[in-house]
Amino acid sequence: MSTRTPATRRLAVAAAAALALGLGVTACGSDGGKSSGSPGSSNASAAGSGVPKASGTITVFAAASLKETFTELGKKFEAANPGTKVTFNFGGSSSLATSINSGAPADVFAAASPATMKTVTDAGGAAGQPATFVKNTLTIAVPKGNPKHVAGLKDLTASGVKVALCAKEVPCGAAAQTALKAAGVDLTPVTLEQDVKGALTKVELGEVDASLVYRTDVQADAAKIDGVDFPEADKAVNDYPIAALAKAPNKDGGAAFVAYVQSPEAKQVLTAAGFQAP
């Protein structure tokens, strides 16, 4: 038989209630710890994306065929990194490499071929190993409606067909020579351009009937230009490497932009423009 008085029983009940309340607070505190840890997990995930934050002006030297996509990526990068400004110098990869090796101030170099990038890495100009971020292939650019009825590389040698090519030292020119050789075509162009945009512009202006350019350039200019694919293009696929530069004025900014170009978001922009995944 219990010897507890009513008062004692009331005290026991109160103590049990207090104990239960204390345990409940502890449990909530544990849940709260998990909840407060969620933002930390989110931040860790963001940091784990491999794209560090940046500041200041970032100068990017990039192949002419990257103009549309890199301009878009530059705006997205600036939006994600308030206070940054991405400036571009687009042109033939070989001339850009020469400028970099001559001391031109730049933070990033994106070339249209490994051979062109090698001229910079061999001179000690790259900070680390360049990374291939996309591939690109050639097509035949012709005016809308294809008035000369060009169906392949052999048609470029027909009488009266004027053709523009990139110069051999430019990646698009080297790729064109590889494709023409694979097709057994000996072609004499009416003009040799120093970058792919120059070769495309000749078609736009009606100065030539066709030019060998990248598929991405035709896709970007689809309102004015048609493209004619040819099988030998598979023999002349160009890898595009990118690297932060050893003498970069903004080393951290350059490294951040290189990381961003390899991010899933950037790859979506690049593949939508017609580039191929590496």
Residue, then its C-alpha position, 0 to 999 in steps of 0.5 A: m500500500s502506498t504511503r504517499t500523501p495527496a500533496t506528495r502525489r501532486l509534487a510527483v506529478a509536477a516533477a514528471a511533467a517538468l521532466a517531460l517538458g525538458l525532454g521535449v525542449t531538448a528534442c526540439g533543440s536537436d531538430g533545430g540544430k538540424s534545421s539550422g544546419s540546412p543552410g550550412s549544407s546548402n552553402a557547402s553544396a554551393a561551394g562544392s559546385g567548384v565555382p569560386k566567387a570573384s571580384g573586379t575586372i576579368t579580361v578574357f581572350a577567346a576564339a571568335s567562334l565563342k563570341e555569342t556564347f561567351t558574351e552571354l556567359g559573361k553576363k550570367f557570371e557578372a549577375a552571380n558575382p556582383g561587382t565583377k566586370v567581364t571584358f572580352n577580346f575575341g579574334g583568331s586564336s593564333s593572333l590572341a596567343t601571340s598577343i598573350n605571349s607578347g605580354a598582353p594583360a589577360d586573365v583567361f584564354a579560350a582557344a579553338s584548338p589544342a595546338t593554339m593553346k600549346t603555344v601559350t602553355d609552351a611559353g609558360g603562359a598558362a596557370g595549370q593544365p588547360a581543360t577542354f570544355v567543348k568541341n566544334t565541327l565545320t559546315i559549309a555556310v551559303p547564302k539563304g536558299n543556297p543559290k549555287h546548290v552546294a551539296g558537299l565539298k566537291d561542289l566548292t570547286a565548280s566553275g563560278v563558285k567563290v569560296a572563303l576559307c580561314a587562314k591555315e594558321v587559324p584553327c578553323g583554317a587548319a580544320a578546313q584543310t584537314a576536311l578538304k584533304a579527307a575529301g580529296v578536294d583541292l580548293t583555291p579560295v578567293t580569300l583567306e580570313q584571319d578568323v571564322k567570323g571574317a569568313l562568315t561575313k564574306v558570305e553575308l555580304g555576298e562576296v563569296d558563294a560559300s565558306l567553311v565555318y563552324r556549325t555554331d556560327v551558322q546556327a548563330d546567324a541562321a536568319k542570314i545564312d544556311g548551312v550544308d553539312f558534309p561527312e568529312a567534317d567528322k575528320a576535323v573536329n576541334d577541341y576547345p581548351i580554356a586556361a587561366l593565365a600565369k601572369a593574370p592581373n586578376k588571378d582569382g577572377g580568372a580562375a573563377f571564370v574558368a571554373y564557371v565555363q565548365s559548370p553545368e549552367a555554362k554547358q547548357v548555354l554552350t550546347a544550346a548554341g551547337f557546341q558538343a560536350p567534350 
